[in-house]
Amino acid sequence: MAMALRRLSSSIKPIRPSCYYMSAFSNQAASQKEIHMILIRQWMKPLNAPLEEVDPEIFDIVELEKARQWKGLELIPSENFTSLSVMQAVGSVMTNKYSEGYPGARYYGGNEYSLSGSPSNFQVYTALLKPHERIMALDLPHGGHLSHGYQTDTKKISDVSIFFETMPYRLDESTGYIFGLLGGLIDVCDKQKAIMLADMAHISGLVAAGVIPSPFEYANVVTTTTHKSLCGPCGAMIFFRKGVKGTNKQGQEVLYDYEDKINQAVFPGLQGGPHNHTITALAVALKHAMTPEYKAYQEQVLSNCSKFADGIDGSRVEKVMEAVHIAANKNTVPGDVSAMVPGGIRELRLSHHTEYLEVKLRERIRWACKHSYQDVTFL
């Protein structure tokens, strides 16, 4: 890190011609074939050179970002600091291997991996629904997500709402709950023979640690990103029920039929080969999630969140916090009329959840809010 901070004191280096190709043509009498062979040999040099040497401009951007993350407090819920071992796996030789197809049936010699959260949701929709069938999901201003569909009276904001009929439900603003209890949603799904999908992207780390109730008991399909509270690489997973669903009128067992449909939707329906380096890194992150230390970490997350929920009031606080190097993001809450000037702010940055930082973060946020009108100009 000391090296990264030293780099901050100097300006970004300009792009310079690579030395690998400058000496190749010193002999002007070289034949075209000789020049070609020289180029081939020279091409191998940058393949084995470090980023700092091959592309100093990009290297400096990376170092500046590293320093930015080190000196500030990152509280945005969609981000996290993953482990060194996960980053090593992402940058490993696994990035060179393509494995289009499925285990045991590769085109190149359980759970399904998807490239990211929004694509994973769309893959489930296309697997289990016909075009223009209905999706009911939490309304975006009430805490829903664009990948669950969103439209206004005049425009379909999410493409999910183009391919499917999206009908939102909303929170009970007096209680902050959906239908009062989760059981309300389960009853609706049972009566309508609907499929329940639980998108646990933001809370999957808490679920994995067993510190909050799990959706697996209730949902037919569960999707999650892997880079938020789960502390893994950027990616997503899809889980689905298998086995006996029930019995028909003839007393015969009826099986869940999600597996083949979802597999088909992922590949070849909506993506090609998986990112093996990301899957490798995810395996490392999931091993972390099995440890007692990980559970203690997630328990501290819950403790901190209960304290941070006190006294946060929206978009202006985001700017104030940014001014004191705390990264968070504004977010709508029920009753807001504008997504650009909402009343809520999200600040569940799990990378900072220790008891000491709990106190220091609260001190800095309180200070920022206290000085907001005096020291910060809002546009």
C-alpha positions in Angstrom: 0.0 0.0 0.0 2.9 2.3 0.6 3.8 1.8 -3.0 0.3 2.7 -4.1 0.4 5.9 -2.1 3.7 6.9 -3.6 2.2 6.5 -7.0 -0.5 9.0 -6.0 2.1 11.7 -5.8 3.1 11.3 -9.4 1.0 11.9 -12.4 -0.3 9.1 -14.6 2.4 8.1 -17.0 1.7 8.8 -20.7 1.2 5.9 -23.1 4.6 5.2 -24.6 5.5 2.9 -27.6 6.4 -0.6 -26.5 10.1 -1.3 -26.5 9.3 -4.8 -27.7 8.7 -3.7 -31.3 11.2 -0.8 -31.6 14.3 -2.8 -32.0 13.0 -5.4 -34.4 13.6 -3.5 -37.6 17.1 -2.0 -37.0 18.3 -3.9 -40.0 16.5 -2.3 -42.9 17.5 -5.0 -45.3 15.6 -7.7 -43.4 13.2 -9.7 -45.6 9.5 -9.7 -45.0 9.8 -13.3 -43.8 12.5 -12.4 -41.3 10.5 -9.4 -40.1 7.5 -11.7 -39.6 9.5 -14.2 -37.6 11.0 -11.4 -35.5 7.5 -10.1 -34.7 6.3 -13.6 -33.7 9.2 -13.9 -31.3 8.8 -10.4 -29.9 5.0 -11.0 -29.4 5.9 -13.6 -26.6 7.7 -10.9 -24.5 4.6 -8.8 -23.5 2.7 -12.1 -22.8 5.0 -12.8 -20.0 5.6 -9.2 -18.8 3.7 -7.6 -15.9 0.9 -5.1 -16.4 3.1 -2.2 -15.1 5.4 -2.8 -18.0 2.9 -3.7 -20.8 0.3 -1.0 -20.1 1.5 1.6 -17.5 -1.6 3.8 -18.0 -4.0 1.0 -17.0 -1.6 -0.1 -14.2 -1.7 3.4 -12.7 -5.5 3.5 -12.9 -5.6 0.2 -11.0 -3.2 1.5 -8.4 -5.1 4.8 -8.0 -8.3 2.8 -7.5 -6.5 0.6 -4.9 -5.4 3.7 -3.0 -9.0 5.2 -3.2 -10.4 2.1 -1.7 -7.7 2.0 1.0 -8.1 5.6 2.2 -12.0 5.8 2.1 -14.9 4.0 3.7 -16.9 2.0 1.2 -20.5 1.4 2.3 -22.3 0.7 -1.0 -24.3 -2.6 -0.5 -23.6 -3.8 -4.1 -19.9 -3.9 -3.5 -17.5 -5.7 -1.1 -13.8 -6.3 -0.5 -13.1 -9.9 -1.4 -10.2 -11.9 -0.1 -6.7 -12.1 -1.5 -7.2 -15.8 -2.2 -10.4 -15.0 -4.3 -8.5 -12.4 -6.3 -5.7 -14.8 -6.9 -8.1 -17.4 -8.2 -9.8 -14.8 -10.5 -6.3 -13.9 -11.9 -5.2 -17.5 -12.3 -4.7 -19.7 -15.4 -8.3 -20.8 -15.1 -9.1 -17.7 -17.1 -7.5 -19.5 -20.1 -9.9 -22.5 -20.1 -13.3 -22.6 -21.9 -15.8 -25.3 -20.9 -18.9 -24.7 -22.9 -21.6 -27.3 -22.0 -22.2 -29.2 -18.8 -20.2 -31.6 -16.6 -20.0 -34.9 -18.5 -21.3 -33.3 -21.7 -18.8 -30.6 -22.6 -18.5 -29.2 -26.1 -14.9 -28.6 -25.1 -12.7 -31.7 -24.3 -26.6 -29.4 -9.3 -26.4 -25.8 -9.1 -26.1 -23.6 -12.2 -23.6 -20.8 -12.6 -24.6 -17.6 -14.2 -22.4 -14.6 -15.2 -24.3 -12.0 -13.1 -27.4 -11.3 -11.1 -29.7 -9.7 -13.6 -28.9 -12.3 -16.3 -29.6 -15.1 -13.8 -33.0 -13.8 -13.1 -33.8 -13.4 -16.8 -32.6 -17.0 -17.4 -35.1 -18.3 -14.8 -37.9 -16.2 -16.4 -37.2 -17.6 -19.9 -36.9 -21.1 -18.6 -40.2 -21.3 -16.7 -42.4 -18.7 -18.4 -43.8 -18.2 -21.9 -43.4 -14.8 -23.5 -45.8 -12.3 -22.0 -46.8 -14.4 -19.0 -47.0 -12.6 -15.8 -44.3 -11.7 -13.2 -45.3 -10.2 -9.9 -42.5 -8.6 -7.9 -41.9 -5.9 -5.4 -42.2 -2.5 -6.9 -38.9 -0.8 -7.6 -39.7 2.3 -5.4 -40.5 -0.1 -2.5 -37.3 -2.0 -2.7 -37.6 -4.1 -5.8 -35.0 -4.5 -8.5 -34.9 -3.6 -12.2 -34.2 -7.2 -13.1 -37.7 -8.1 -11.7 -39.3 -5.8 -14.2 -40.3 -2.1 -14.0 -42.3 0.2 -16.1 -44.1 3.5 -15.8 -47.4 4.5 -17.4 -45.6 5.6 -20.6 -42.4 3.6 -20.7 -41.0 0.1 -20.0 -37.8 0.9 -18.1 -36.6 -2.7 -17.7 -36.5 -5.0 -20.8 -38.0 -7.7 -18.5 -41.2 -5.7 -18.9 -41.0 -5.9 -22.7 -40.9 -9.7 -22.8 -43.1 -10.4 -19.8 -46.1 -8.8 -18.2 -44.8 -7.3 -14.9 -47.3 -6.5 -12.2 -45.7 -5.0 -9.0 -46.9 -5.4 -5.5 -46.0 -2.9 -2.7 -45.2 -2.8 0.9 -47.7 -2.1 3.6 -46.3 1.3 4.5 -47.6 1.2 8.0 -45.6 -1.9 8.8 -42.9 -2.1 6.2 -43.9 -5.7 5.4 -45.3 -7.5 2.4 -48.8 -8.7 3.1 -47.9 -8.5 6.8 -46.0 -11.9 6.7 -44.1 -14.0 4.3 -46.8 -16.5 4.6 -49.1 -14.2 2.6 -46.9 -14.6 -0.4 -46.7 -18.3 0.0 -50.5 -18.6 0.2 -50.9 -16.6 -3.0 -48.4 -18.8 -4.9 -50.1 -21.9 -3.7 -53.6 -20.8 -4.7 -52.5 -19.5 -8.1 -50.1 -22.4 -8.8 -47.4 -19.8 -9.2 -43.6 -20.4 -8.9 -41.9 -18.5 -6.1 -38.5 -17.1 -6.9 -36.4 -15.6 -4.1 -33.7 -13.2 -5.2 -31.4 -13.1 -2.2 -28.5 -11.2 -3.8 -27.9 -8.7 -1.0 -28.4 -11.1 1.9 -26.9 -14.3 0.7 -23.9 -14.0 3.0 -26.2 -13.6 6.0 -28.2 -16.7 4.8 -25.0 -18.7 4.2 -23.9 -17.9 7.8 -27.3 -18.9 9.2 -27.8 -15.6 11.0 -31.1 -14.8 9.3 -34.0 -17.1 8.0 -33.3 -18.8 4.7 -35.6 -18.6 1.6 -34.8 -22.1 0.6 -37.5 -23.5 2.9 -40.2 -21.7 0.9 -39.0 -20.8 -2.6 -39.1 -23.0 -5.7 -36.1 -21.1 -7.2 -33.4 -19.0 -5.5 -31.0 -16.7 -7.3 -28.1 -14.7 -5.8 -25.1 -12.7 -6.8 -21.9 -13.8 -5.3 -20.0 -10.5 -4.8 -22.1 -8.7 -2.3 -22.5 -10.0 1.3 -21.3 -13.4 0.2 -17.8 -11.8 -0.3 -17.0 -13.7 -3.5 -16.1 -12.7 -7.1 -18.6 -11.0 -9.5 -21.0 -13.6 -10.6 -24.3 -15.3 -9.7 -25.9 -18.7 -8.9 -29.2 -20.2 -9.5 -30.7 -22.9 -7.2 -33.8 -24.9 -8.0 -35.9 -27.6 -6.4 -35.4 -31.2 -7.5 -37.2 -34.4 -6.6 -40.8 -35.2 -5.7 -43.2 -32.3 -5.9 -46.3 -34.1 -5.0 -48.8 -36.8 -6.2 -51.4 -36.7 -9.0 -55.0 -38.0 -8.8 -53.8 -41.4 -9.7 -51.4 -41.5 -6.8 -48.3 -41.2 -9.0 -45.4 -39.1 -7.9 -45.0 -35.7 -9.7 -41.4 -34.4 -10.0 -40.1 -30.9 -10.2 -39.2 -30.1 -13.8 -37.0 -27.0 -13.3 -33.6 -28.5 -13.8 -33.6 -29.2 -17.6 -35.5 -26.0 -18.3 -33.1 -23.8 -16.4 -30.0 -25.5 -17.7 -31.3 -25.0 -21.3 -32.0 -21.4 -20.6 -28.5 -20.7 -19.3 -26.8 -22.7 -22.0 -27.3 -22.6 -24.9 -30.2 -20.2 -24.4 -28.7 -17.1 -23.1 -24.9 -17.6 -22.6 -22.0 -19.5 -23.9 -19.1 -20.9 -21.9 -18.8 -20.1 -18.2 -16.0 -18.1 -16.7 -13.9 -20.8 -15.1 -11.7 -18.4 -13.2 -14.7 -16.9 -11.6 -16.1 -20.3 -10.6 -12.8 -21.2 -9.1 -12.8 -18.0 -7.1 -16.4 -18.7 -6.0 -15.3 -22.1 -4.7 -12.8 -20.3 -2.5 -15.3 -17.8 -1.2 -17.8 -20.6 -0.4 -15.1 -22.3 1.6 -14.7 -19.1 3.6 -18.4 -19.1 4.2 -18.3 -22.4 6.0 -16.0 -21.2 8.8 -17.1 -20.0 12.3 -15.1 -16.8 11.7 -17.4 -16.0 8.7 -20.5 -16.5 10.9 -19.1 -14.1 13.5 -18.4 -11.6 10.8 -22.0 -11.8 9.5 -23.4 -11.5 13.1 -21.4 -8.3 13.4 -23.0 -7.1 10.2 -26.5 -7.5 11.8 -25.4 -5.6 14.9 -24.0 -2.7 12.9 -27.0 -2.5 10.6 -29.3 -2.0 13.5 -27.3 1.0 14.7 -26.8 2.5 11.2 -30.6 2.4 10.6 -31.0 5.2 13.1 -31.2 8.7 11.7 -30.3 8.5 8.0 -32.3 10.7 5.7 -31.4 10.4 2.0 -29.7 11.8 -1.0 -28.1 14.8 0.6 -26.4 12.6 3.1 -24.8 10.6 0.2 -23.1 13.8 -0.9 -22.0 14.7 2.6 -20.6 11.3 3.3 -18.7 11.4 0.0 -17.1 14.7 1.1 -15.6 12.8 4.1 -14.5 9.8 2.0 -17.5 7.5 2.9 -19.0 5.9 -0.2 -22.7 5.0 0.2 -25.7 5.4 -2.1 -29.1 6.9 -1.9 -32.2 4.7 -2.3 -35.9 5.1 -2.4 -38.1 4.1 0.5 -41.9 3.7 0.5 -43.6 7.1 0.1 -40.8 8.7 -2.0 -41.9 10.5 -5.1 -38.5 10.8 -6.8 -35.7 8.2 -7.3 -33.2 11.0 -7.7 -34.1 12.7 -4.4 -35.1 9.7 -2.2 -35.4 9.6 1.6 -33.3 6.5 2.2 -29.6 5.6 2.0 -28.0 2.2 1.7 -24.9 1.6 3.8 -24.4 -2.1 4.3 -20.8 -2.3 3.4 -19.7 -5.6 4.9 -16.0 -5.0 4.5 -16.0 -2.6 7.4 -18.0 -4.6 9.9 -16.0 -4.7 13.1 -16.9 -3.3 16.5 -14.2 -0.6 16.3 -15.3 0.5 12.9 -18.9 0.5 14.0 -18.1 3.3 16.4 -15.9 5.2 14.0 -18.3 5.0 11.1 -21.2 6.4 13.3 -19.0 9.2 14.5 -18.0 10.2 10.9 -21.6 10.0 9.6 -22.9 12.1 12.5 -20.2 14.6 11.9 -21.0 14.7 8.2 -24.7 15.2 8.8 -24.1 17.9 11.4 -21.9 20.0 9.0 -23.8 19.3 5.8 -25.4 22.7 5.3 -22.2 24.6 6.2 -19.5 22.8 4.3 -21.2 21.1 1.4 -22.9 22.6 -1.6 -25.8 20.6 -3.0 -26.7 20.8 -6.7 
